[in-house]
Amino acid sequence: MKKQNHKFDTLAIHAGGKKKNPENALNYPIFMTSTFTFDDLDHVEKVMSFESDDYVYTRGNNPTLRHLEQRISALEGGIAAVAFSSGMAAISSVLFSLLKSGEKVIAHNILYGSTHNVITKLLPKYGMGYKLADLTKPDDFISAIDEKVKIVYFETPVNPDLSIIDINKIVKIAHKNGIKVVVDNTFATPYFQRPLSLGADVVVHSATKYIGGHGDVVAGLAISNDQDYINYLKFDYMCEFGGVMSPFNGWLLLRGIKTLGLRMREQEKNAKILAKFLQAHSMVTKVNYPGLKNFSGFELAKEQMIGFGAMLSFEVIGGLETARKIVSNLKLAKLAVSLGDCETLVELPAAMTHRGYSSIELKKYGLSLSLIRVSVGLEDIADILGDFEQTLKNI
């Protein structure tokens, strides 16, 4: 299948793999085997020397996982991908693969908590440095660059304040200085945003979230337009660190991806309505959602995305005490750290996903203790609105 001839929803169902599935199966099967056999030693030599694309051991390659890697590559507009056992396995492996002792990464000052910990606490243990900068301001990025910087890393939209970073501007500055660009595209998904088409070198996902979409799998993905780099990432890092995805989880992701476009359209529709409802509510002091015209990243989001996603965050009168009551008293929306599921999920980032940030860092980067993050689900919007309306009224 030539990916350029098909639209996103078609690729999500058909891209990748051979022309015909084994045994004429409609769905690609789960190859639940750790080891693959050889015909003879000549066959061994061909496989081990990459003259054949046959398989050796699932830690390196597996038909189900290869099928998934081909499909996500088509959706992201990349050449190849590596499947990992978790989003953090993908992120940490990419960082370690692109840095050597004595080199540095520049990261946006607001990141998912575990990513922040890897960059600020784990990398320095291995002689790798970091700088944090406000990458929504390209001049701050330029100021942070020195000869030791080899990577710039960021999420956009940013978790949890939904800031939008100009991928194209960061890429131009980075590449001019010999710096690789790594973008976490978990919030937007390839349905709404394709960083590789804007010049990024590597895209990473916590596939646990929207790619899977059903809250039943933990997984990560890394995609690039550089086949040599993907081979290096897979065999020198994923294989050796051992962060291999289970073939069953790969199959679950293939199932989830089929409805990715449909889910993103519906969840975005619900998120837009909820964002406007919250913005108009007397108890709400601020709403962060890229689809609101008064949001600081609105124009840039329109330019580099084809939609605004289904994540939002907001602040309320009464601060932390009120925020705690809200997340504890919602009935339909569930209190949980994850996102991207069919269910609407809420959390307090400062107490949950971003608790690794100190109170000083939270204040410095504009993240209040009372910020509420919402992953808007697929429930009927009338029921979602009713849940928030009743909770806010009772509080």
Secondary structure, 3 states (H helix, E strand, C coil): CCHHHCCHHHHHHHCCCCCCCHHHCCCCCCCCCCECCCCCHHHHHHHHCCCCCCCCECCCCCHHHHHHHHHHHHHHCCCEEEEECCHHHHHHHHHHHHCCCCCEEEEECCCCHHHHHHHHHHHHHHCCEEEEECCCCHHHHHHHCCCCEEEEEEECCCCCCCCCCCHHHHHHHHHHCCCEEEEECCCCHHHHCCHHHHCCCEEEEECCCCCCCCCCCCCEEEEECCHHHHHHHHHHHHHHHCCCCCHHHHHHHHHHHCCHHHHHHHHHHHHHHHHHHHHHCCCEEEEECCCCCCCCCHHHHHHHCCCCCCEEEEEECCHHHHHHHHHHHCCCCEECCCCCCCCCEEECHHHCCCCCCCHHHHHHCCCCCCCEEEECCCCCHHHHHHHHHHHHHHC
